[in-house]
């Protein structure tokens, strides 16, 4: 019975050391992990945005927009422009 209790104590100690060691590692490496996640997110967003821009420039956006005639002047009809 004593051997079982001693084995359980050793296993408990190893688990405790592992948890504390993992916590210390995460605490010391958190800034690097956050920076790495930011870089990956920035790359993904840049890829999505650049694909959307390329798609819109190749005619994809003009097909989606309704055809509305442009006004003759931005101030409205019948208002003279200042120049």
PDB file of N, CA, C and O in Angstrom:
ATOM      1  N   UNK A   1       0.817  -1.194   0.000  1.00  0.00           N
ATOM      2  CA  UNK A   1       0.000   0.000   0.000  1.00  0.00           C
ATOM      3  C   UNK A   1       0.861   1.257   0.000  1.00  0.00           C
ATOM      4  O   UNK A   1       0.523   2.258  -0.632  1.00  0.00           O
ATOM      5  N   UNK A   2       1.961   1.190   0.709  1.00  0.00           N
ATOM      6  CA  UNK A   2       2.865   2.332   0.800  1.00  0.00           C
ATOM      7  C   UNK A   2       3.456   2.676  -0.575  1.00  0.00           C
ATOM      8  O   UNK A   2       3.645   3.847  -0.901  1.00  0.00           O
ATOM      9  N   UNK A   3       3.745   1.640  -1.377  1.00  0.00           N
ATOM     10  CA  UNK A   3       4.317   1.866  -2.702  1.00  0.00           C
ATOM     11  C   UNK A   3       3.330   2.590  -3.620  1.00  0.00           C
ATOM     12  O   UNK A   3       3.724   3.427  -4.433  1.00  0.00           O
ATOM     13  N   UNK A   4       2.066   2.265  -3.484  1.00  0.00           N
ATOM     14  CA  UNK A   4       1.047   2.907  -4.309  1.00  0.00           C
ATOM     15  C   UNK A   4       0.936   4.386  -3.939  1.00  0.00           C
ATOM     16  O   UNK A   4       0.849   5.243  -4.819  1.00  0.00           O
ATOM     17  N   UNK A   5       0.940   4.682  -2.657  1.00  0.00           N
ATOM     18  CA  UNK A   5       0.850   6.062  -2.206  1.00  0.00           C
ATOM     19  C   UNK A   5       2.072   6.853  -2.655  1.00  0.00           C
ATOM     20  O   UNK A   5       1.953   7.998  -3.091  1.00  0.00           O
ATOM     21  N   UNK A   6       3.261   6.229  -2.545  1.00  0.00           N
ATOM     22  CA  UNK A   6       4.479   6.903  -2.994  1.00  0.00           C
ATOM     23  C   UNK A   6       4.446   7.163  -4.501  1.00  0.00           C
ATOM     24  O   UNK A   6       4.869   8.228  -4.951  1.00  0.00           O
ATOM     25  N   UNK A   7       3.951   6.208  -5.279  1.00  0.00           N
ATOM     26  CA  UNK A   7       3.857   6.382  -6.734  1.00  0.00           C
ATOM     27  C   UNK A   7       2.880   7.511  -7.062  1.00  0.00           C
ATOM     28  O   UNK A   7       3.146   8.324  -7.947  1.00  0.00           O
ATOM     29  N   UNK A   8       1.758   7.565  -6.355  1.00  0.00           N
ATOM     30  CA  UNK A   8       0.788   8.631  -6.583  1.00  0.00           C
ATOM     31  C   UNK A   8       1.384   9.994  -6.229  1.00  0.00           C
ATOM     32  O   UNK A   8       1.108  10.984  -6.905  1.00  0.00           O
ATOM     33  N   UNK A   9       2.192  10.049  -5.182  1.00  0.00           N
ATOM     34  CA  UNK A   9       2.827  11.310  -4.787  1.00  0.00           C
ATOM     35  C   UNK A   9       3.820  11.759  -5.846  1.00  0.00           C
ATOM     36  O   UNK A   9       3.895  12.948  -6.157  1.00  0.00           O
ATOM     37  N   UNK A  10       4.583  10.828  -6.404  1.00  0.00           N
ATOM     38  CA  UNK A  10       5.552  11.167  -7.447  1.00  0.00           C
ATOM     39  C   UNK A  10       4.823  11.659  -8.703  1.00  0.00           C
ATOM     40  O   UNK A  10       5.224  12.655  -9.305  1.00  0.00           O
ATOM     41  N   UNK A  11       3.762  10.967  -9.092  1.00  0.00           N
ATOM     42  CA  UNK A  11       2.998  11.368 -10.270  1.00  0.00           C
ATOM     43  C   UNK A  11       2.364  12.743 -10.041  1.00  0.00           C
ATOM     44  O   UNK A  11       2.366  13.582 -10.943  1.00  0.00           O
ATOM     45  N   UNK A  12       1.828  12.977  -8.854  1.00  0.00           N
ATOM     46  CA  UNK A  12       1.242  14.277  -8.529  1.00  0.00           C
ATOM     47  C   UNK A  12       2.293  15.375  -8.599  1.00  0.00           C
ATOM     48  O   UNK A  12       2.016  16.458  -9.116  1.00  0.00           O
ATOM     49  N   UNK A  13       3.475  15.121  -8.096  1.00  0.00           N
ATOM     50  CA  UNK A  13       4.552  16.095  -8.158  1.00  0.00           C
ATOM     51  C   UNK A  13       4.929  16.402  -9.606  1.00  0.00           C
ATOM     52  O   UNK A  13       5.120  17.564  -9.965  1.00  0.00           O
ATOM     53  N   UNK A  14       5.036  15.370 -10.431  1.00  0.00           N
ATOM     54  CA  UNK A  14       5.386  15.572 -11.840  1.00  0.00           C
ATOM     55  C   UNK A  14       4.319  16.380 -12.570  1.00  0.00           C
ATOM     56  O   UNK A  14       4.645  17.236 -13.393  1.00  0.00           O
ATOM     57  N   UNK A  15       3.061  16.117 -12.277  1.00  0.00           N
ATOM     58  CA  UNK A  15       1.982  16.873 -12.903  1.00  0.00           C
ATOM     59  C   UNK A  15       2.048  18.339 -12.460  1.00  0.00           C
ATOM     60  O   UNK A  15       1.876  19.248 -13.273  1.00  0.00           O
ATOM     61  N   UNK A  16       2.293  18.552 -11.192  1.00  0.00           N
ATOM     62  CA  UNK A  16       2.387  19.927 -10.684  1.00  0.00           C
ATOM     63  C   UNK A  16       3.551  20.673 -11.325  1.00  0.00           C
ATOM     64  O   UNK A  16       3.405  21.834 -11.707  1.00  0.00           O
ATOM     65  N   UNK A  17       4.686  20.031 -11.443  1.00  0.00           N
ATOM     66  CA  UNK A  17       5.853  20.659 -12.060  1.00  0.00           C
ATOM     67  C   UNK A  17       5.571  20.966 -13.535  1.00  0.00           C
ATOM     68  O   UNK A  17       5.976  22.012 -14.041  1.00  0.00           O
ATOM     69  N   UNK A  18       4.889  20.066 -14.210  1.00  0.00           N
ATOM     70  CA  UNK A  18       4.553  20.277 -15.614  1.00  0.00           C
ATOM     71  C   UNK A  18       3.615  21.467 -15.779  1.00  0.00           C
ATOM     72  O   UNK A  18       3.806  22.281 -16.683  1.00  0.00           O
ATOM     73  N   UNK A  19       2.611  21.577 -14.925  1.00  0.00           N
ATOM     74  CA  UNK A  19       1.659  22.682 -15.010  1.00  0.00           C
ATOM     75  C   UNK A  19       2.358  24.013 -14.732  1.00  0.00           C
ATOM     76  O   UNK A  19       2.141  24.992 -15.446  1.00  0.00           O
ATOM     77  N   UNK A  20       3.189  24.047 -13.702  1.00  0.00           N
ATOM     78  CA  UNK A  20       3.906  25.284 -13.373  1.00  0.00           C
ATOM     79  C   UNK A  20       4.885  25.637 -14.493  1.00  0.00           C
ATOM     80  O   UNK A  20       4.989  26.799 -14.885  1.00  0.00           O
ATOM     81  N   UNK A  21       5.596  24.642 -15.003  1.00  0.00           N
ATOM     82  CA  UNK A  21       6.541  24.887 -16.098  1.00  0.00           C
ATOM     83  C   UNK A  21       5.836  25.401 -17.350  1.00  0.00           C
ATOM     84  O   UNK A  21       6.322  26.320 -18.010  1.00  0.00           O
ATOM     85  N   UNK A  22       4.686  24.804 -17.675  1.00  0.00           N
ATOM     86  CA  UNK A  22       3.918  25.270 -18.826  1.00  0.00           C
ATOM     87  C   UNK A  22       3.421  26.688 -18.639  1.00  0.00           C
ATOM     88  O   UNK A  22       3.439  27.483 -19.579  1.00  0.00           O
ATOM     89  N   UNK A  23       2.981  27.013 -17.442  1.00  0.00           N
ATOM     90  CA  UNK A  23       2.528  28.373 -17.160  1.00  0.00           C
ATOM     91  C   UNK A  23       3.649  29.385 -17.291  1.00  0.00           C
ATOM     92  O   UNK A  23       3.451  30.466 -17.845  1.00  0.00           O
ATOM     93  N   UNK A  24       4.828  29.042 -16.783  1.00  0.00           N
ATOM     94  CA  UNK A  24       5.979  29.940 -16.891  1.00  0.00           C
ATOM     95  C   UNK A  24       6.371  30.117 -18.355  1.00  0.00           C
ATOM     96  O   UNK A  24       6.671  31.230 -18.788  1.00  0.00           O
ATOM     97  N   UNK A  25       6.369  29.035 -19.111  1.00  0.00           N
ATOM     98  CA  UNK A  25       6.713  29.120 -20.536  1.00  0.00           C
ATOM     99  C   UNK A  25       5.732  30.022 -21.277  1.00  0.00           C
ATOM    100  O   UNK A  25       6.143  30.890 -22.047  1.00  0.00           O
ATOM    101  N   UNK A  26       4.440  29.819 -21.047  1.00  0.00           N
ATOM    102  CA  UNK A  26       3.438  30.649 -21.716  1.00  0.00           C
ATOM    103  C   UNK A  26       3.559  32.114 -21.310  1.00  0.00           C
ATOM    104  O   UNK A  26       3.413  33.005 -22.148  1.00  0.00           O
ATOM    105  N   UNK A  27       3.825  32.368 -20.033  1.00  0.00           N
ATOM    106  CA  UNK A  27       3.957  33.743 -19.570  1.00  0.00           C
ATOM    107  C   UNK A  27       5.157  34.435 -20.207  1.00  0.00           C
ATOM    108  O   UNK A  27       5.077  35.606 -20.577  1.00  0.00           O
ATOM    109  N   UNK A  28       6.263  33.716 -20.336  1.00  0.00           N
ATOM    110  CA  UNK A  28       7.466  34.328 -20.902  1.00  0.00           C
ATOM    111  C   UNK A  28       7.387  34.459 -22.424  1.00  0.00           C
ATOM    112  O   UNK A  28       8.056  35.316 -23.001  1.00  0.00           O
ATOM    113  N   UNK A  29       6.586  33.630 -23.074  1.00  0.00           N
ATOM    114  CA  UNK A  29       6.511  33.644 -24.537  1.00  0.00           C
ATOM    115  C   UNK A  29       5.244  34.306 -25.072  1.00  0.00           C
ATOM    116  O   UNK A  29       5.002  34.278 -26.279  1.00  0.00           O
ATOM    117  N   UNK A  30       4.432  34.900 -24.197  1.00  0.00           N
ATOM    118  CA  UNK A  30       3.142  35.432 -24.643  1.00  0.00           C
ATOM    119  C   UNK A  30       3.292  36.548 -25.674  1.00  0.00           C
ATOM    120  O   UNK A  30       2.503  36.621 -26.616  1.00  0.00           O
ATOM    121  N   UNK A  31       4.287  37.415 -25.513  1.00  0.00           N
ATOM    122  CA  UNK A  31       4.452  38.514 -26.471  1.00  0.00           C
ATOM    123  C   UNK A  31       4.807  37.985 -27.859  1.00  0.00           C
ATOM    124  O   UNK A  31       4.288  38.472 -28.863  1.00  0.00           O
ATOM    125  N   UNK A  32       5.682  36.999 -27.912  1.00  0.00           N
ATOM    126  CA  UNK A  32       6.051  36.420 -29.206  1.00  0.00           C
ATOM    127  C   UNK A  32       4.863  35.712 -29.849  1.00  0.00           C
ATOM    128  O   UNK A  32       4.685  35.771 -31.066  1.00  0.00           O
ATOM    129  N   UNK A  33       4.052  35.046 -29.035  1.00  0.00           N
ATOM    130  CA  UNK A  33       2.874  34.358 -29.575  1.00  0.00           C
ATOM    131  C   UNK A  33       1.851  35.347 -30.105  1.00  0.00           C
ATOM    132  O   UNK A  33       1.242  35.105 -31.147  1.00  0.00           O
ATOM    133  N   UNK A  34       1.655  36.453 -29.406  1.00  0.00           N
ATOM    134  CA  UNK A  34       0.706  37.474 -29.848  1.00  0.00           C
ATOM    135  C   UNK A  34       1.195  38.106 -31.149  1.00  0.00           C
ATOM    136  O   UNK A  34       0.402  38.319 -32.067  1.00  0.00           O
ATOM    137  N   UNK A  35       2.480  38.407 -31.237  1.00  0.00           N
ATOM    138  CA  UNK A  35       3.030  38.992 -32.465  1.00  0.00           C
ATOM    139  C   UNK A  35       2.882  38.042 -33.641  1.00  0.00           C
ATOM    140  O   UNK A  35       2.561  38.469 -34.750  1.00  0.00           O
ATOM    141  N   UNK A  36       3.112  36.771 -33.407  1.00  0.00           N
ATOM    142  CA  UNK A  36       2.982  35.782 -34.475  1.00  0.00           C
ATOM    143  C   UNK A  36       1.530  35.678 -34.939  1.00  0.00           C
ATOM    144  O   UNK A  36       1.267  35.570 -36.137  1.00  0.00           O
ATOM    145  N   UNK A  37       0.596  35.710 -34.006  1.00  0.00           N
ATOM    146  CA  UNK A  37      -0.822  35.658 -34.369  1.00  0.00           C
ATOM    147  C   UNK A  37      -1.227  36.907 -35.137  1.00  0.00           C
ATOM    148  O   UNK A  37      -2.010  36.822 -36.083  1.00  0.00           O
ATOM    149  N   UNK A  38      -0.703  38.076 -34.742  1.00  0.00           N
ATOM    150  CA  UNK A  38      -1.004  39.317 -35.461  1.00  0.00           C
ATOM    151  C   UNK A  38      -0.482  39.255 -36.889  1.00  0.00           C
ATOM    152  O   UNK A  38      -1.161  39.682 -37.822  1.00  0.00           O
ATOM    153  N   UNK A  39       0.726  38.722 -37.059  1.00  0.00           N
ATOM    154  CA  UNK A  39       1.303  38.619 -38.407  1.00  0.00           C
ATOM    155  C   UNK A  39       0.460  37.705 -39.285  1.00  0.00           C
ATOM    156  O   UNK A  39       0.204  38.025 -40.446  1.00  0.00           O
ATOM    157  N   UNK A  40       0.026  36.570 -38.742  1.00  0.00           N
ATOM    158  CA  UNK A  40      -0.794  35.650 -39.529  1.00  0.00           C
ATOM    159  C   UNK A  40      -2.134  36.280 -39.890  1.00  0.00           C
ATOM    160  O   UNK A  40      -2.616  36.118 -41.011  1.00  0.00           O
ATOM    161  N   UNK A  41      -2.735  36.997 -38.947  1.00  0.00           N
ATOM    162  CA  UNK A  41      -4.014  37.649 -39.223  1.00  0.00           C
ATOM    163  C   UNK A  41      -3.848  38.742 -40.265  1.00  0.00           C
ATOM    164  O   UNK A  41      -4.689  38.890 -41.151  1.00  0.00           O
ATOM    165  N   UNK A  42      -2.764  39.512 -40.163  1.00  0.00           N
ATOM    166  CA  UNK A  42      -2.507  40.571 -41.129  1.00  0.00           C
ATOM    167  C   UNK A  42      -2.298  39.993 -42.524  1.00  0.00           C
ATOM    168  O   UNK A  42      -2.806  40.540 -43.502  1.00  0.00           O
ATOM    169  N   UNK A  43      -1.562  38.903 -42.624  1.00  0.00           N
ATOM    170  CA  UNK A  43      -1.345  38.263 -43.922  1.00  0.00           C
ATOM    171  C   UNK A  43      -2.662  37.772 -44.506  1.00  0.00           C
ATOM    172  O   UNK A  43      -2.918  37.947 -45.697  1.00  0.00           O
ATOM    173  N   UNK A  44      -3.496  37.162 -43.676  1.00  0.00           N
ATOM    174  CA  UNK A  44      -4.774  36.645 -44.164  1.00  0.00           C
ATOM    175  C   UNK A  44      -5.675  37.781 -44.628  1.00  0.00           C
ATOM    176  O   UNK A  44      -6.293  37.692 -45.689  1.00  0.00           O
ATOM    177  N   UNK A  45      -5.752  38.836 -43.848  1.00  0.00           N
ATOM    178  CA  UNK A  45      -6.614  39.971 -44.204  1.00  0.00           C
ATOM    179  C   UNK A  45      -6.088  40.663 -45.452  1.00  0.00           C
ATOM    180  O   UNK A  45      -6.869  41.059 -46.317  1.00  0.00           O
ATOM    181  N   UNK A  46      -4.769  40.812 -45.554  1.00  0.00           N
ATOM    182  CA  UNK A  46      -4.184  41.431 -46.740  1.00  0.00           C
ATOM    183  C   UNK A  46      -4.495  40.616 -47.986  1.00  0.00           C
ATOM    184  O   UNK A  46      -4.807  41.178 -49.036  1.00  0.00           O
ATOM    185  N   UNK A  47      -4.414  39.310 -47.877  1.00  0.00           N
ATOM    186  CA  UNK A  47      -4.743  38.457 -49.014  1.00  0.00           C
ATOM    187  C   UNK A  47      -6.192  38.584 -49.430  1.00  0.00           C
ATOM    188  O   UNK A  47      -6.495  38.643 -50.622  1.00  0.00           O
ATOM    189  N   UNK A  48      -7.084  38.627 -48.464  1.00  0.00           N
ATOM    190  CA  UNK A  48      -8.508  38.738 -48.765  1.00  0.00           C
ATOM    191  C   UNK A  48      -8.818  40.086 -49.412  1.00  0.00           C
ATOM    192  O   UNK A  48      -9.551  40.156 -50.399  1.00  0.00           O
ATOM    193  N   UNK A  49      -8.258  41.147 -48.852  1.00  0.00           N
ATOM    194  CA  UNK A  49      -8.526  42.482 -49.385  1.00  0.00           C
ATOM    195  C   UNK A  49      -7.927  42.634 -50.780  1.00  0.00           C
ATOM    196  O   UNK A  49      -8.572  43.184 -51.673  1.00  0.00           O
ATOM    197  N   UNK A  50      -6.702  42.151 -50.974  1.00  0.00           N
ATOM    198  CA  UNK A  50      -6.094  42.285 -52.300  1.00  0.00           C
ATOM    199  C   UNK A  50      -6.853  41.468 -53.340  1.00  0.00           C
ATOM    200  O   UNK A  50      -6.981  41.902 -54.484  1.00  0.00           O
ATOM    201  N   UNK A  51      -7.354  40.302 -52.969  1.00  0.00           N
ATOM    202  CA  UNK A  51      -8.162  39.525 -53.902  1.00  0.00           C
ATOM    203  C   UNK A  51      -9.465  40.256 -54.237  1.00  0.00           C
ATOM    204  O   UNK A  51      -9.921  40.223 -55.380  1.00  0.00           O
ATOM    205  N   UNK A  52     -10.052  40.905 -53.252  1.00  0.00           N
ATOM    206  CA  UNK A  52     -11.289  41.642 -53.493  1.00  0.00           C
ATOM    207  C   UNK A  52     -11.038  42.837 -54.409  1.00  0.00           C
ATOM    208  O   UNK A  52     -11.852  43.138 -55.282  1.00  0.00           O
ATOM    209  N   UNK A  53      -9.914  43.514 -54.208  1.00  0.00           N
ATOM    210  CA  UNK A  53      -9.598  44.664 -55.052  1.00  0.00           C
ATOM    211  C   UNK A  53      -9.316  44.222 -56.478  1.00  0.00           C
ATOM    212  O   UNK A  53      -9.796  44.842 -57.427  1.00  0.00           O
ATOM    213  N   UNK A  54      -8.547  43.162 -56.635  1.00  0.00           N
ATOM    214  CA  UNK A  54      -8.251  42.659 -57.981  1.00  0.00           C
ATOM    215  C   UNK A  54      -9.534  42.202 -58.653  1.00  0.00           C
ATOM    216  O   UNK A  54      -9.724  42.442 -59.846  1.00  0.00           O
ATOM    217  N   UNK A  55     -10.411  41.553 -57.915  1.00  0.00           N
ATOM    218  CA  UNK A  55     -11.683  41.111 -58.485  1.00  0.00           C
ATOM    219  C   UNK A  55     -12.559  42.269 -58.896  1.00  0.00           C
ATOM    220  O   UNK A  55     -13.249  42.204 -59.914  1.00  0.00           O
ATOM    221  N   UNK A  56     -12.536  43.334 -58.106  1.00  0.00           N
ATOM    222  CA  UNK A  56     -13.373  44.480 -58.452  1.00  0.00           C
ATOM    223  C   UNK A  56     -12.796  45.245 -59.637  1.00  0.00           C
ATOM    224  O   UNK A  56     -13.549  45.797 -60.439  1.00  0.00           O
ATOM    225  N   UNK A  57     -11.489  45.286 -59.758  1.00  0.00           N
ATOM    226  CA  UNK A  57     -10.875  45.990 -60.888  1.00  0.00           C
ATOM    227  C   UNK A  57     -11.039  45.230 -62.193  1.00  0.00           C
ATOM    228  O   UNK A  57     -11.021  45.827 -63.269  1.00  0.00           O
ATOM    229  N   UNK A  58     -11.198  43.920 -62.104  1.00  0.00           N
ATOM    230  CA  UNK A  58     -11.333  43.140 -63.327  1.00  0.00           C
ATOM    231  C   UNK A  58     -12.779  43.091 -63.820  1.00  0.00           C
ATOM    232  O   UNK A  58     -13.083  42.342 -64.749  1.00  0.00           O
ATOM    233  N   UNK A  59     -13.660  43.863 -63.226  1.00  0.00           N
ATOM    234  CA  UNK A  59     -15.029  43.927 -63.725  1.00  0.00           C
ATOM    235  C   UNK A  59     -16.040  43.298 -62.798  1.00  0.00           C
ATOM    236  O   UNK A  59     -17.239  43.377 -63.067  1.00  0.00           O
ATOM    237  N   UNK A  60     -15.617  42.691 -61.739  1.00  0.00           N
ATOM    238  CA  UNK A  60     -16.563  42.057 -60.834  1.00  0.00           C
ATOM    239  C   UNK A  60     -17.422  43.058 -60.103  1.00  0.00           C
ATOM    240  O   UNK A  60     -18.589  42.775 -59.832  1.00  0.00           O
ATOM    241  N   UNK A  61     -16.891  44.215 -59.774  1.00  0.00           N
ATOM    242  CA  UNK A  61     -17.647  45.222 -59.036  1.00  0.00           C
ATOM    243  C   UNK A  61     -18.639  45.939 -59.943  1.00  0.00           C
ATOM    244  O   UNK A  61     -19.747  46.255 -59.509  1.00  0.00           O
ATOM    245  N   UNK A  62     -18.267  46.200 -61.181  1.00  0.00           N
ATOM    246  CA  UNK A  62     -19.167  46.929 -62.075  1.00  0.00           C
ATOM    247  C   UNK A  62     -20.404  46.105 -62.402  1.00  0.00           C
ATOM    248  O   UNK A  62     -21.458  46.671 -62.691  1.00  0.00           O
ATOM    249  N   UNK A  63     -20.299  44.812 -62.364  1.00  0.00           N
ATOM    250  CA  UNK A  63     -21.458  43.971 -62.614  1.00  0.00           C
ATOM    251  C   UNK A  63     -22.421  44.008 -61.439  1.00  0.00           C
ATOM    252  O   UNK A  63     -23.620  43.797 -61.623  1.00  0.00           O
ATOM    253  N   UNK A  64     -21.928  44.269 -60.244  1.00  0.00           N
ATOM    254  CA  UNK A  64     -22.753  44.251 -59.051  1.00  0.00           C
ATOM    255  C   UNK A  64     -23.425  45.593 -58.800  1.00  0.00           C
ATOM    256  O   UNK A  64     -24.467  45.636 -58.147  1.00  0.00           O
ATOM    257  N   UNK A  65     -22.862  46.686 -59.298  1.00  0.00           N
ATOM    258  CA  UNK A  65     -23.414  48.004 -59.042  1.00  0.00           C
ATOM    259  C   UNK A  65     -24.580  48.282 -59.988  1.00  0.00           C
ATOM    260  O   UNK A  65     -24.534  47.903 -61.158  1.00  0.00           O
ATOM    261  N   UNK A  66     -25.617  48.937 -59.490  1.00  0.00           N
ATOM    262  CA  UNK A  66     -26.718  49.314 -60.393  1.00  0.00           C
ATOM    263  C   UNK A  66     -26.282  50.479 -61.271  1.00  0.00           C
ATOM    264  O   UNK A  66     -25.418  51.267 -60.885  1.00  0.00           O
ATOM    265  N   UNK A  67     -26.870  50.585 -62.432  1.00  0.00           N
ATOM    266  CA  UNK A  67     -26.510  51.691 -63.328  1.00  0.00           C
ATOM    267  C   UNK A  67     -27.387  52.885 -62.996  1.00  0.00           C
ATOM    268  O   UNK A  67     -28.581  52.894 -63.298  1.00  0.00           O
ATOM    269  N   UNK A  68     -26.790  53.892 -62.371  1.00  0.00           N
ATOM    270  CA  UNK A  68     -27.480  55.120 -61.997  1.00  0.00           C
ATOM    271  C   UNK A  68     -26.786  56.252 -62.730  1.00  0.00           C
ATOM    272  O   UNK A  68     -25.563  56.364 -62.650  1.00  0.00           O
ATOM    273  N   UNK A  69     -27.516  57.090 -63.437  1.00  0.00           N
ATOM    274  CA  UNK A  69     -26.856  58.195 -64.140  1.00  0.00           C
ATOM    275  C   UNK A  69     -26.293  59.201 -63.150  1.00  0.00           C
ATOM    276  O   UNK A  69     -26.909  59.481 -62.121  1.00  0.00           O
ATOM    277  N   UNK A  70     -25.136  59.737 -63.459  1.00  0.00           N
ATOM    278  CA  UNK A  70     -24.482  60.710 -62.592  1.00  0.00           C
ATOM    279  C   UNK A  70     -25.152  62.069 -62.771  1.00  0.00           C
ATOM    280  O   UNK A  70     -25.568  62.412 -63.877  1.00  0.00           O
ATOM    281  N   UNK A  71     -25.261  62.844 -61.691  1.00  0.00           N
ATOM    282  CA  UNK A  71     -25.843  64.185 -61.834  1.00  0.00           C
ATOM    283  C   UNK A  71     -24.898  65.081 -62.625  1.00  0.00           C
ATOM    284  O   UNK A  71     -23.692  64.840 -62.676  1.00  0.00           O
ATOM    285  N   UNK A  72     -25.466  66.126 -63.245  1.00  0.00           N
ATOM    286  CA  UNK A  72     -24.658  67.011 -64.073  1.00  0.00           C
ATOM    287  C   UNK A  72     -23.718  67.860 -63.243  1.00  0.00           C
ATOM    288  O   UNK A  72     -22.638  68.215 -63.713  1.00  0.00           O
ATOM    289  N   UNK A  73     -24.102  68.196 -62.017  1.00  0.00           N
ATOM    290  CA  UNK A  73     -23.213  68.922 -61.128  1.00  0.00           C
ATOM    291  C   UNK A  73     -23.410  68.396 -59.716  1.00  0.00           C
ATOM    292  O   UNK A  73     -24.516  67.991 -59.359  1.00  0.00           O
ATOM    293  N   UNK A  74     -22.361  68.394 -58.911  1.00  0.00           N
ATOM    294  CA  UNK A  74     -22.504  67.838 -57.556  1.00  0.00           C
ATOM    295  C   UNK A  74     -23.411  68.670 -56.659  1.00  0.00           C
ATOM    296  O   UNK A  74     -23.951  68.143 -55.686  1.00  0.00           O
ATOM    297  N   UNK A  75     -23.595  69.956 -56.957  1.00  0.00           N
ATOM    298  CA  UNK A  75     -24.429  70.810 -56.112  1.00  0.00           C
ATOM    299  C   UNK A  75     -25.904  70.695 -56.474  1.00  0.00           C
ATOM    300  O   UNK A  75     -26.759  71.165 -55.723  1.00  0.00           O
ATOM    301  N   UNK A  76     -26.209  70.096 -57.577  1.00  0.00           N
ATOM    302  CA  UNK A  76     -27.606  69.972 -58.003  1.00  0.00           C
ATOM    303  C   UNK A  76     -27.830  70.695 -59.331  1.00  0.00           C
ATOM    304  O   UNK A  76     -26.971  71.451 -59.783  1.00  0.00           O
ATOM    305  N   UNK A  77     -28.935  70.471 -59.925  1.00  0.00           N
ATOM    306  CA  UNK A  77     -29.233  71.065 -61.229  1.00  0.00           C
ATOM    307  C   UNK A  77     -29.546  72.544 -61.082  1.00  0.00           C
ATOM    308  O   UNK A  77     -30.232  72.936 -60.139  1.00  0.00           O
ATOM    309  N   UNK A  78     -29.055  73.374 -61.999  1.00  0.00           N
ATOM    310  CA  UNK A  78     -29.351  74.777 -62.024  1.00  0.00           C
ATOM    311  C   UNK A  78     -28.497  75.635 -61.106  1.00  0.00           C
ATOM    312  O   UNK A  78     -28.689  76.851 -61.073  1.00  0.00           O
ATOM    313  N   UNK A  79     -27.571  75.063 -60.365  1.00  0.00           N
ATOM    314  CA  UNK A  79     -26.709  75.835 -59.477  1.00  0.00           C
ATOM    315  C   UNK A  79     -25.372  76.014 -60.186  1.00  0.00           C
ATOM    316  O   UNK A  79     -24.727  75.021 -60.522  1.00  0.00           O
ATOM    317  N   UNK A  80     -24.939  77.246 -60.423  1.00  0.00           N
ATOM    318  CA  UNK A  80     -23.683  77.449 -61.138  1.00  0.00           C
ATOM    319  C   UNK A  80     -22.479  77.046 -60.278  1.00  0.00           C
ATOM    320  O   UNK A  80     -22.498  77.167 -59.053  1.00  0.00           O
ATOM    321  N   UNK A  81     -21.464  76.580 -60.939  1.00  0.00           N
ATOM    322  CA  UNK A  81     -20.231  76.214 -60.249  1.00  0.00           C
ATOM    323  C   UNK A  81     -19.392  77.459 -59.974  1.00  0.00           C
ATOM    324  O   UNK A  81     -19.449  78.397 -60.768  1.00  0.00           O
ATOM    325  N   UNK A  82     -18.632  77.516 -58.913  1.00  0.00           N
ATOM    326  CA  UNK A  82     -17.919  78.735 -58.555  1.00  0.00           C
ATOM    327  C   UNK A  82     -16.754  79.091 -59.477  1.00  0.00           C
ATOM    328  O   UNK A  82     -16.172  80.157 -59.281  1.00  0.00           O
ATOM    329  N   UNK A  83     -16.382  78.311 -60.432  1.00  0.00           N
ATOM    330  CA  UNK A  83     -15.254  78.670 -61.301  1.00  0.00           C
ATOM    331  C   UNK A  83     -15.650  78.868 -62.722  1.00  0.00           C
ATOM    332  O   UNK A  83     -14.803  79.173 -63.562  1.00  0.00           O
TER     333      UNK A  83
END
